[in-house]
């Protein structure tokens, strides 16, 4: 199909139908997927009862694809079959200083990141974030949460870094389907 379009393009004869088909083919492999998250770790961002999340796939997580401040889905470092939703708090090169004077400061190494739960009321063991399991490899990040549906009437974009908001805006316009999210909502 693409070779036909290229050939017709050279001759200046691309039809609207052909162009629509090319664009459709580009997006057939969706850039997003739905993920259900429950728990209070990300309250108030995602809600205490959880929600259906629209997640943008991040095939190569590095500092040019995810940014400090993004809400990400990652493989649980303690059980790789599970996924966690946490906020990316620091990346390679950041110096980490603890509030506990017994802990020595350290710098995140190449391909390491630090993730935190948004719920400040939770203790580290309850939050299950980097305060408990330490730095994780960037490759554990599999996606960025771009939209959250808490209920059929309570939903909206997730506040991420301004870099990600700008990059995700066109994806959100094309792939956001509230009806599909409501249909798959588990609350």
TORKOL-4160 file (C-alpha; in steps of 0.2 Angstrom, whole numbers, padded with zeros to 4 digits, m for minus):
187
<pt num="1" X="0000" Y="0000" Z="0000"/>
<pt num="2" X="0014" Y="0012" Z="0005"/>
<pt num="3" X="0023" Y="0009" Z="m0012"/>
<pt num="4" X="0007" Y="0014" Z="m0021"/>
<pt num="5" X="0005" Y="0030" Z="m0011"/>
<pt num="6" X="0023" Y="0034" Z="m0015"/>
<pt num="7" X="0021" Y="0031" Z="m0033"/>
<pt num="8" X="0005" Y="0041" Z="m0034"/>
<pt num="9" X="0013" Y="0055" Z="m0024"/>
<pt num="10" X="0027" Y="0057" Z="m0036"/>
<pt num="11" X="0013" Y="0059" Z="m0049"/>
<pt num="12" X="0003" Y="0070" Z="m0038"/>
<pt num="13" X="m0012" Y="0059" Z="m0038"/>
<pt num="14" X="m0014" Y="0054" Z="m0020"/>
<pt num="15" X="m0033" Y="0052" Z="m0016"/>
<pt num="16" X="m0040" Y="0056" Z="0001"/>
<pt num="17" X="m0045" Y="0038" Z="0003"/>
<pt num="18" X="m0027" Y="0032" Z="0001"/>
<pt num="19" X="m0020" Y="0045" Z="0013"/>
<pt num="20" X="m0033" Y="0040" Z="0026"/>
<pt num="21" X="m0028" Y="0022" Z="0024"/>
<pt num="22" X="m0009" Y="0026" Z="0026"/>
<pt num="23" X="m0013" Y="0036" Z="0042"/>
<pt num="24" X="m0024" Y="0022" Z="0049"/>
<pt num="25" X="m0011" Y="0009" Z="0046"/>
<pt num="26" X="0002" Y="0020" Z="0055"/>
<pt num="27" X="m0010" Y="0020" Z="0070"/>
<pt num="28" X="m0016" Y="0003" Z="0069"/>
<pt num="29" X="m0003" Y="m0003" Z="0081"/>
<pt num="30" X="m0009" Y="0008" Z="0095"/>
<pt num="31" X="0003" Y="0019" Z="0105"/>
<pt num="32" X="m0008" Y="0016" Z="0121"/>
<pt num="33" X="m0016" Y="0003" Z="0131"/>
<pt num="34" X="m0028" Y="0002" Z="0146"/>
<pt num="35" X="m0022" Y="m0002" Z="0163"/>
<pt num="36" X="m0032" Y="m0004" Z="0179"/>
<pt num="37" X="m0024" Y="0002" Z="0195"/>
<pt num="38" X="m0031" Y="0001" Z="0213"/>
<pt num="39" X="m0024" Y="0006" Z="0229"/>
<pt num="40" X="m0020" Y="0022" Z="0238"/>
<pt num="41" X="m0002" Y="0024" Z="0233"/>
<pt num="42" X="m0005" Y="0037" Z="0220"/>
<pt num="43" X="m0019" Y="0047" Z="0229"/>
<pt num="44" X="m0024" Y="0060" Z="0225"/>
<pt num="45" X="m0018" Y="0059" Z="0207"/>
<pt num="46" X="m0027" Y="0043" Z="0203"/>
<pt num="47" X="m0040" Y="0042" Z="0217"/>
<pt num="48" X="m0040" Y="0031" Z="0232"/>
<pt num="49" X="m0051" Y="0018" Z="0224"/>
<pt num="50" X="m0040" Y="0017" Z="0209"/>
<pt num="51" X="m0045" Y="0019" Z="0191"/>
<pt num="52" X="m0044" Y="0014" Z="0173"/>
<pt num="53" X="m0028" Y="0022" Z="0165"/>
<pt num="54" X="m0024" Y="0026" Z="0147"/>
<pt num="55" X="m0005" Y="0022" Z="0146"/>
<pt num="56" X="0007" Y="0027" Z="0132"/>
<pt num="57" X="0019" Y="0013" Z="0128"/>
<pt num="58" X="0037" Y="0018" Z="0131"/>
<pt num="59" X="0047" Y="0004" Z="0122"/>
<pt num="60" X="0064" Y="0012" Z="0126"/>
<pt num="61" X="0063" Y="0021" Z="0143"/>
<pt num="62" X="0078" Y="0033" Z="0144"/>
<pt num="63" X="0080" Y="0051" Z="0149"/>
<pt num="64" X="0074" Y="0057" Z="0131"/>
<pt num="65" X="0057" Y="0047" Z="0133"/>
<pt num="66" X="0052" Y="0049" Z="0151"/>
<pt num="67" X="0055" Y="0064" Z="0162"/>
<pt num="68" X="0056" Y="0068" Z="0180"/>
<pt num="69" X="0038" Y="0072" Z="0186"/>
<pt num="70" X="0030" Y="0059" Z="0174"/>
<pt num="71" X="0018" Y="0046" Z="0181"/>
<pt num="72" X="0024" Y="0029" Z="0175"/>
<pt num="73" X="0019" Y="0011" Z="0174"/>
<pt num="74" X="0034" Y="0000" Z="0179"/>
<pt num="75" X="0038" Y="m0018" Z="0182"/>
<pt num="76" X="0038" Y="m0021" Z="0201"/>
<pt num="77" X="0056" Y="m0025" Z="0205"/>
<pt num="78" X="0051" Y="m0037" Z="0218"/>
<pt num="79" X="0039" Y="m0047" Z="0207"/>
<pt num="80" X="0041" Y="m0044" Z="0188"/>
<pt num="81" X="0024" Y="m0051" Z="0184"/>
<pt num="82" X="0016" Y="m0036" Z="0193"/>
<pt num="83" X="0016" Y="m0018" Z="0188"/>
<pt num="84" X="0016" Y="m0003" Z="0199"/>
<pt num="85" X="0011" Y="0015" Z="0195"/>
<pt num="86" X="0023" Y="0028" Z="0203"/>
<pt num="87" X="0029" Y="0046" Z="0199"/>
<pt num="88" X="0047" Y="0047" Z="0192"/>
<pt num="89" X="0056" Y="0058" Z="0205"/>
<pt num="90" X="0074" Y="0057" Z="0199"/>
<pt num="91" X="0085" Y="0050" Z="0185"/>
<pt num="92" X="0104" Y="0046" Z="0182"/>
<pt num="93" X="0115" Y="0059" Z="0189"/>
<pt num="94" X="0104" Y="0065" Z="0202"/>
<pt num="95" X="0111" Y="0066" Z="0220"/>
<pt num="96" X="0100" Y="0057" Z="0232"/>
<pt num="97" X="0100" Y="0064" Z="0250"/>
<pt num="98" X="0090" Y="0055" Z="0264"/>
<pt num="99" X="0081" Y="0064" Z="0278"/>
<pt num="100" X="0088" Y="0051" Z="0289"/>
<pt num="101" X="0106" Y="0056" Z="0295"/>
<pt num="102" X="0112" Y="0038" Z="0295"/>
<pt num="103" X="0110" Y="0036" Z="0277"/>
<pt num="104" X="0124" Y="0042" Z="0266"/>
<pt num="105" X="0120" Y="0052" Z="0250"/>
<pt num="106" X="0123" Y="0044" Z="0233"/>
<pt num="107" X="0121" Y="0048" Z="0215"/>
<pt num="108" X="0110" Y="0038" Z="0203"/>
<pt num="109" X="0121" Y="0029" Z="0191"/>
<pt num="110" X="0118" Y="0028" Z="0172"/>
<pt num="111" X="0101" Y="0020" Z="0168"/>
<pt num="112" X="0095" Y="0021" Z="0186"/>
<pt num="113" X="0079" Y="0030" Z="0192"/>
<pt num="114" X="0070" Y="0034" Z="0208"/>
<pt num="115" X="0051" Y="0032" Z="0209"/>
<pt num="116" X="0039" Y="0038" Z="0223"/>
<pt num="117" X="0021" Y="0036" Z="0227"/>
<pt num="118" X="0011" Y="0052" Z="0227"/>
<pt num="119" X="0002" Y="0048" Z="0244"/>
<pt num="120" X="0013" Y="0057" Z="0256"/>
<pt num="121" X="0003" Y="0050" Z="0271"/>
<pt num="122" X="0010" Y="0032" Z="0267"/>
<pt num="123" X="0026" Y="0025" Z="0275"/>
<pt num="124" X="0039" Y="0019" Z="0263"/>
<pt num="125" X="0034" Y="0000" Z="0266"/>
<pt num="126" X="0016" Y="0005" Z="0263"/>
<pt num="127" X="0020" Y="0015" Z="0247"/>
<pt num="128" X="0031" Y="0002" Z="0240"/>
<pt num="129" X="0042" Y="0014" Z="0230"/>
<pt num="130" X="0061" Y="0017" Z="0229"/>
<pt num="131" X="0062" Y="0022" Z="0247"/>
<pt num="132" X="0059" Y="0003" Z="0250"/>
<pt num="133" X="0067" Y="m0005" Z="0235"/>
<pt num="134" X="0080" Y="0008" Z="0230"/>
<pt num="135" X="0085" Y="0014" Z="0213"/>
<pt num="136" X="0078" Y="0004" Z="0198"/>
<pt num="137" X="0084" Y="0002" Z="0180"/>
<pt num="138" X="0075" Y="0014" Z="0168"/>
<pt num="139" X="0071" Y="m0002" Z="0158"/>
<pt num="140" X="0058" Y="m0007" Z="0171"/>
<pt num="141" X="0047" Y="0008" Z="0165"/>
<pt num="142" X="0035" Y="0002" Z="0152"/>
<pt num="143" X="0023" Y="0017" Z="0150"/>
<pt num="144" X="0018" Y="0034" Z="0155"/>
<pt num="145" X="0000" Y="0037" Z="0162"/>
<pt num="146" X="m0008" Y="0050" Z="0151"/>
<pt num="147" X="m0027" Y="0049" Z="0156"/>
<pt num="148" X="m0036" Y="0043" Z="0172"/>
<pt num="149" X="m0054" Y="0038" Z="0173"/>
<pt num="150" X="m0059" Y="0036" Z="0191"/>
<pt num="151" X="m0078" Y="0036" Z="0188"/>
<pt num="152" X="m0089" Y="0039" Z="0172"/>
<pt num="153" X="m0090" Y="0057" Z="0178"/>
<pt num="154" X="m0073" Y="0059" Z="0186"/>
<pt num="155" X="m0059" Y="0058" Z="0173"/>
<pt num="156" X="m0046" Y="0068" Z="0165"/>
<pt num="157" X="m0028" Y="0070" Z="0159"/>
<pt num="158" X="m0014" Y="0065" Z="0171"/>
<pt num="159" X="m0002" Y="0080" Z="0176"/>
<pt num="160" X="0015" Y="0074" Z="0170"/>
<pt num="161" X="0030" Y="0085" Z="0165"/>
<pt num="162" X="0027" Y="0099" Z="0153"/>
<pt num="163" X="0038" Y="0089" Z="0140"/>
<pt num="164" X="0027" Y="0074" Z="0141"/>
<pt num="165" X="0011" Y="0084" Z="0141"/>
<pt num="166" X="0017" Y="0092" Z="0124"/>
<pt num="167" X="0022" Y="0075" Z="0117"/>
<pt num="168" X="0007" Y="0065" Z="0123"/>
<pt num="169" X="m0006" Y="0078" Z="0117"/>
<pt num="170" X="m0008" Y="0072" Z="0099"/>
<pt num="171" X="m0008" Y="0054" Z="0105"/>
<pt num="172" X="m0022" Y="0058" Z="0118"/>
<pt num="173" X="m0032" Y="0066" Z="0104"/>
<pt num="174" X="m0031" Y="0051" Z="0093"/>
<pt num="175" X="m0032" Y="0037" Z="0105"/>
<pt num="176" X="m0043" Y="0043" Z="0120"/>
<pt num="177" X="m0060" Y="0033" Z="0120"/>
<pt num="178" X="m0069" Y="0037" Z="0135"/>
<pt num="179" X="m0083" Y="0025" Z="0131"/>
<pt num="180" X="m0070" Y="0011" Z="0129"/>
<pt num="181" X="m0063" Y="0016" Z="0146"/>
<pt num="182" X="m0080" Y="0016" Z="0155"/>
<pt num="183" X="m0084" Y="m0001" Z="0147"/>
<pt num="184" X="m0068" Y="m0008" Z="0154"/>
<pt num="185" X="m0068" Y="0001" Z="0171"/>
<pt num="186" X="m0068" Y="m0011" Z="0186"/>
<pt num="187" X="m0074" Y="0000" Z="0200"/>
